[in-house]
Amino acid sequence: MGVDATAMPERGAVTVSTVRSLTAACRLPRLETRMLLEQALRRPRAWLLAHDDEPLPEAAVQLFLEWVRRREAGEPMAYLLGEREFMGWMFEVTPDVLIPRPDTETLVATAQDIIRDRPAVRVLDLGTGSGAIAISLALMCPDAVVYASDASRAALAVARRNGERLNAAVQWHQGDWYAALADVEPGFDLIVSNPPYIASEDPHLAQGDLRFEPTTALTDGADGLQALRAIVQGAGAWLKPGGWLWLEHGWDQAQAVRALLLTYGFAEVGSRCDLAGIERISGGRR
């Protein structure tokens, strides 16, 4: 990965650049190059193809070059573009929230199976981040009453913007897990969460995209089970009899989460695999 220094203009240089010249000089993968050009120029792919030899605005070129340098340093494409697709919808993402991942679609699909065609079902998403889970469920099941919380005010602001832009009816609450619900009546039919579950000593925290994502959304600062314990332990007071709790967790945590659920009196405890065949979520019924 890199840029041909002999062909790529320096930041601040006054030069005439075209889509063709920038693409030829950029050593990022072709798809990433195109996506960054589309975003910098605010033009679709068809325009890039039809006007690839036309001079480009200098401000857009400099923005593209800055993004290329940041991408070379490993910054995730989602943060550079400011958005990521999830469940068919485009969500705003910033460094204040985790980047939505396909793994989490397993949690959303499972939740949808539980609440589909049930009128006025009440759903709670704990640690909502960008709001991807809560908003997706609100859009897929418009009869559901969806609540979402996050301890981070900055993350909750991103979630609110996503909800407004996608016209999703979600009730947002700021605070740490169930403490965010001081003014909310218990009695949820379903609680879901993708909490921080990476152990603090896990070397993956210093690798890849995780280096740029909010640490408090990735790790509990302990063994990776602390947040999961708190959610399972407190769920009984917030679920209706027969209500469900489903949690996303790490690739090697399914057995531990199932044990937690059984310890706190959940029935029909089980796990489900993501698209890679890894046990990605576990849940049970009160």
C-alpha positions in Angstrom: 0.0 0.0 0.0 1.3 3.5 -0.8 1.4 6.3 -3.2 3.8 6.8 -6.1 5.7 9.9 -4.8 6.9 10.8 -8.3 3.3 10.9 -9.6 1.1 12.0 -6.7 1.1 15.8 -6.1 2.2 17.0 -2.6 -0.3 18.4 -0.3 -0.7 22.2 -0.9 0.9 22.0 -4.4 -0.9 23.9 -7.1 -1.3 21.4 -9.9 -3.9 20.2 -12.4 -5.1 16.7 -11.5 -7.6 14.5 -13.2 -9.4 11.3 -12.1 -7.2 9.4 -14.4 -3.9 10.8 -13.1 -4.9 10.4 -9.4 -6.1 6.8 -10.0 -2.9 5.9 -11.8 -0.7 7.4 -9.1 -2.6 6.0 -6.1 -1.4 2.7 -4.8 -4.4 2.0 -2.6 -6.7 -0.8 -3.9 -8.7 0.4 -6.9 -12.0 0.1 -5.1 -10.8 2.2 -2.1 -9.3 4.8 -4.5 -12.7 5.1 -6.4 -14.7 5.4 -3.2 -12.4 8.2 -1.8 -12.6 10.0 -5.1 -16.4 9.8 -5.2 -16.6 11.2 -1.7 -14.1 13.9 -2.2 -15.7 15.1 -5.4 -19.3 14.4 -4.4 -19.8 12.6 -7.7 -21.0 9.1 -8.5 -18.9 6.4 -10.3 -20.6 7.1 -13.6 -19.4 10.7 -13.5 -15.8 9.7 -12.7 -15.8 7.4 -15.8 -17.3 10.0 -18.1 -15.1 12.9 -16.9 -11.8 11.1 -16.0 -9.6 13.5 -18.1 -11.1 16.8 -16.9 -9.3 19.1 -14.4 -10.5 18.6 -10.9 -11.1 21.3 -8.2 -7.9 21.8 -6.2 -9.8 21.6 -2.8 -11.2 18.2 -3.7 -7.8 16.9 -4.8 -6.2 18.0 -1.6 -8.9 16.4 0.4 -8.5 13.2 -1.5 -4.7 13.2 -1.0 -5.2 13.8 2.7 -7.6 10.8 2.9 -5.1 8.6 1.0 -2.4 9.5 3.5 -4.7 8.7 6.4 -5.7 5.4 4.8 -2.1 4.5 4.3 -1.6 4.9 8.0 -4.4 2.4 8.6 -7.4 4.6 9.3 -10.6 2.6 8.5 -12.4 3.5 5.3 -15.6 3.9 7.2 -14.2 6.8 9.2 -12.8 8.5 6.1 -16.0 8.2 4.2 -18.1 8.9 7.3 -20.5 6.1 6.7 -21.0 2.3 6.6 -23.8 0.1 5.2 -25.6 -2.2 7.6 -28.6 -4.4 7.0 -29.2 -2.5 3.7 -29.2 1.0 5.3 -26.3 3.5 5.3 -25.3 4.7 8.8 -23.2 7.7 9.7 -20.1 6.6 11.6 -17.5 8.7 13.4 -14.5 7.7 15.7 -17.0 8.0 18.6 -18.8 4.8 17.6 -17.9 1.3 16.5 -18.0 0.5 12.8 -21.1 -1.7 12.1 -20.0 -5.2 11.0 -21.7 -8.1 9.2 -21.2 -10.2 12.3 -23.8 -8.2 14.1 -26.4 -8.9 11.5 -26.8 -12.3 13.2 -28.1 -10.5 16.3 -30.5 -8.3 14.3 -31.9 -11.3 12.4 -32.4 -13.2 15.6 -34.2 -10.3 17.2 -36.4 -9.8 14.1 -37.4 -13.5 14.3 -38.6 -12.9 17.9 -40.6 -9.7 17.5 -41.9 -10.1 13.9 -45.6 -9.7 13.6 -46.0 -9.0 17.3 -47.9 -5.7 18.0 -46.5 -3.1 20.4 -43.6 -5.4 21.4 -41.0 -3.5 23.5 -37.3 -3.8 22.6 -34.2 -2.5 24.3 -30.8 -2.1 22.7 -28.1 -1.5 25.3 -24.9 0.2 24.2 -26.3 1.3 20.9 -23.3 3.1 19.5 -24.2 4.3 16.0 -27.8 3.0 16.6 -27.4 0.4 13.8 -29.1 -2.4 15.8 -32.0 -0.3 17.3 -32.7 1.6 14.0 -32.6 -1.6 11.9 -35.1 -3.3 14.2 -37.4 -0.2 14.3 -37.4 0.0 10.5 -37.9 -3.8 10.0 -40.6 -4.0 12.7 -42.4 -0.7 12.7 -45.0 -1.9 15.3 -42.3 -2.4 17.8 -41.5 0.2 20.5 -37.7 0.5 20.4 -35.5 1.9 23.2 -31.8 2.4 23.0 -29.1 3.6 25.4 -25.4 4.4 25.4 -23.1 5.7 28.1 -21.4 8.0 25.6 -23.1 11.3 24.8 -21.1 11.6 21.6 -22.1 8.1 20.4 -25.7 8.8 21.3 -25.6 12.0 19.2 -24.5 9.9 16.2 -27.3 7.4 16.8 -29.9 10.2 17.0 -28.7 11.7 13.7 -28.9 8.2 12.1 -32.4 7.7 13.5 -33.6 11.1 12.2 -32.1 10.6 8.8 -33.6 7.1 8.4 -36.9 8.2 9.9 -36.7 5.4 12.6 -38.8 5.7 15.7 -36.4 5.0 18.6 -36.4 6.4 22.1 -32.8 7.3 23.1 -31.5 7.3 26.6 -28.0 8.3 27.9 -26.4 6.3 30.7 -24.5 3.2 31.7 -26.5 0.0 30.9 -29.7 -0.2 32.9 -28.9 3.0 34.8 -29.9 4.9 31.6 -33.5 3.8 32.1 -34.4 5.6 35.3 -37.5 7.1 33.7 -38.5 4.0 31.7 -41.0 1.3 32.9 -39.7 -2.3 33.0 -41.3 -5.0 31.0 -39.4 -5.5 27.8 -40.1 -8.4 25.4 -36.6 -8.4 24.1 -33.2 -7.0 25.2 -30.3 -7.1 22.8 -26.7 -5.8 23.1 -23.4 -5.8 21.4 -21.3 -4.7 24.4 -17.5 -4.4 24.8 -16.3 -8.0 25.1 -12.6 -7.9 24.1 -10.3 -8.7 27.0 -8.0 -5.7 27.9 -4.8 -7.8 27.2 -6.0 -9.0 23.8 -3.3 -8.0 21.2 -6.0 -7.4 18.5 -6.8 -4.1 20.2 -3.5 -2.8 18.8 -4.1 -4.1 15.3 -6.1 -3.1 12.2 -9.2 -1.0 12.5 -9.5 -1.6 16.2 -6.6 0.9 16.8 -8.9 3.7 15.6 -12.2 2.6 17.2 -13.4 3.8 20.7 -11.6 1.7 23.3 -14.5 1.8 25.8 -16.8 0.2 23.1 -14.3 -2.6 22.5 -13.1 -3.7 25.9 -14.4 -3.7 29.4 -10.8 -3.1 30.7 -10.9 -6.5 32.3 -11.5 -10.1 31.1 -14.0 -9.3 28.4 -16.9 -10.7 30.3 -17.6 -7.8 32.7 -20.2 -6.0 30.6 -21.8 -9.2 29.6 -22.1 -10.2 33.3 -23.7 -6.9 34.2 -26.2 -7.1 31.4 -27.2 -10.7 32.1 -27.4 -10.1 35.9 -29.6 -7.1 35.5 -31.9 -8.3 32.7 -34.4 -10.2 34.9 -35.6 -7.0 36.4 -36.3 -5.4 33.0 -37.7 -8.3 31.0 -41.3 -9.5 31.0 -41.8 -13.1 32.0 -41.0 -15.0 28.8 -38.9 -12.2 27.5 -35.7 -12.8 25.6 -32.1 -11.6 26.1 -29.6 -12.0 23.2 -26.0 -10.8 23.3 -23.2 -10.6 20.8 -19.8 -11.8 22.2 -16.3 -12.9 21.2 -15.5 -16.0 19.1 -14.5 -18.0 22.2 -17.0 -16.7 24.7 -20.2 -18.6 23.8 -19.8 -21.3 26.5 -19.1 -18.7 29.2 -22.1 -16.5 28.2 -24.4 -19.6 28.1 -23.2 -20.4 31.6 -24.0 -16.9 32.8 -27.5 -17.1 31.4 -28.1 -20.4 33.1 -26.7 -19.1 36.4 -29.2 -16.2 36.3 -32.2 -18.4 35.6 -32.6 -18.2 31.9 -34.2 -21.0 30.0 -34.0 -22.1 26.3 -30.4 -21.0 26.4 -28.5 -21.3 23.2 -26.0 -19.8 20.7 -26.2 -18.9 17.0 -23.4 -18.7 14.4 -22.5 -15.8 12.2 -21.8 -16.2 8.5 -18.3 -17.5 9.2 -19.7 -20.3 11.3 -18.5 -18.9 14.6 -20.8 -18.9 17.6 -21.3 -15.1 17.7 -24.4 -14.6 19.8 -26.0 -16.3 22.8 -29.3 -15.8 24.5 -32.1 -17.2 26.6 -35.6 -16.7 27.8 -36.7 -15.4 31.2 
